[in-house]
Amino acid sequence: MRKITKAVITAAGLGTRFLPATKNVAKELIPIINKPTIQYKVEACIAAGITDIIIVTRFGNHSVEDFFDSTPALESYLKEKGKDKEAEMIKNIYTSANFTFVRQDMTLPYGQGAPLYSVRRLIHDEPFFFGYGDDFVLTEDNYVKDMVDMYNNNKAEVVLSCIDVDKERIKKLSVVNVNNEKDNKVVSFIEKPKDSEINSTLSSIGSYILPSDIFEHLDPNKLDARGEFIFQQSFDYYIPRGTMYAYKVDGKFLTNGDPLNFLISNVEVGLSREDVKEEFRKYLLGRLNE
């Protein structure tokens, strides 16, 4: 068993689709109900046994660092008011893991590979979790732990989190083909496929288990057809080795990537929470019947 204790989570985007809210606040901190989007993924990692979390941020924005920092004045105020539960919740945000913050290298080309490549000197000879801070999975299972288990049980090098999606959505994501549903070994991967390249409903979403040697197969000077630096270029090395696997997530993939998906995420989470779901459902039904 190769214990995975480290996670890299991105929070370096400009969030232009959420301006002006993201002028001074990272998109990843926009809350779904009352919890920042990035915290859903951080909590899933911690529950899976990950102890060290590296968050890649953007130059000029300290909001993510501030969120995961201590807040003595707030904690003292809550305790004085008898709100010990709330004070403990705030304390757990920054004490449940070891947090490190890295600025994304602004000299790198645009693309998903940039935040990952920016942490290459912090990843030693160890596998790690990699994910985006603006999406999460609504599920009763610990999907990060399940990915780690698949990694270990199959002596894998790469594990992709995947879901089934329709043709229109898969064109914006990726198409993944596996050898069969029993072993889930990936035989092909196409990022943002054309219509003619879609022959599966399985798509990779924003969580991965990656090996430390992935950086040997990334080159910022080699861009994809859209002129972007993507880390998925490394998959061409791992697929022929038969060491890449697809973990099919049993849950709903949600994101705050744009206003519509942000609204969808809040509705889905609201309908799943015991404290608000009944009244929220009544409200929605009332609005739909107007």
NORGIMO-V334039 format. One line per field, one symbol per residue. ss: DSSP state (@ for helix, = for strand, . for the rest). phi: phi as a letter, one per 30 degrees, with the letter a starting at -180 (. if undefined). psi: psi as a letter, one per 30 degrees, with the letter a starting at -180 (. if undefined). A space follows every 10 residues. Layout:
# NORGIMO-V334039
ss = ???
phi = ???
psi = ???
This chain:
# NORGIMO-V334039
ss = .....===== =....@@@.. ......@@@. ==..==@@@@ @@@@@@@... .======... ..@@@@@... .@@@@@@@@@ ...@@@@@@@ @@@@@..=== ===....... ..@@@@@... .......=== ==..====.. ..@@@@@@@@ @@@....=== ====..@@@@ ...=====.. ....====== =...@@@... .========= .@@@@@@... .......... @@@@@@@@.. ...=====.. .====...@@ @@@@@@@@@@ @@....@@@@ @@@@@@@@..
phi = .cdccbbcbd acddiddcdd ecebbdedcd dcibbeedde ddddddddjd cbbcccccdi bcddeddccd bedddddddd dicddddddd ddeccdaccb cbdddddddd kdddddddce dcccdadadb acdcbaccad dcdddddddd eddchdcbbc dbbdbddddd dccaccccea ddchddcabb dhddedccba cdbdcdbbcb dddeddccbd dccddciccc dddddddded diccbccddc lcdbacdaed ddddddddde dccddbdddd ddddddddcd
psi = kjkjfkkkkk hglfhffgkf egefkkeffk kjcgkkeffe eeeeeefggk fkkkkjllkf jgeeeeegll ieeeeeeeee ggieeeeeee efefffljkk kkkkjffllk lffeeeffge ffjbikllkk lkfgllkjlf ljfeeeeeee eefghlekkk kllklleeef ffclkkklel fefgkkflkk killeffjgl fkkkahklkl lfgfffgkjf fjlafggljk ffffffeeef fhgklkjjki akjllhflee feeeeeeeee ffkeffeeee eeeeeeeff.
